[in-house]
Amino acid sequence: MSKKIYVGNMSYDTSENQLQELFAQHGTVLEVNIVKDRYTNRPKGFAFVEMEKEEEANAAISALNNTELDGRALRVNEAHAKKPRQNSYSY
């Protein structure tokens, strides 16, 4: 079963290809998604990487957390489901 990984503290210059190559050293990468600002289309400094097997993802997390890429120490851990927003509106 596939597993999604959160990659934080990224340089704004890091590309999806760089992440693909980095994580592919630990297994099969299914998808790389650098999160971008919806208005400026500039990277926000974090991404999600989906790997084919949970064991490969765990190996990548262990090996790559706190490693340097483009001058930044990456923060790599398991991605968690997004919590739904609570509206502050009251009708």
PyMOL commands that set and color helices and strands:
alter all, ss='L'
color gray80, all
select helices_A, chain A and resi 16-24+54-64
alter helices_A, ss='H'
color red, helices_A
select strands_A, chain A and resi 3-8+29-36+43-51+68-69+72-73+75-78
alter strands_A, ss='S'
color yellow, strands_A
deselect
rebuild
show_as cartoon
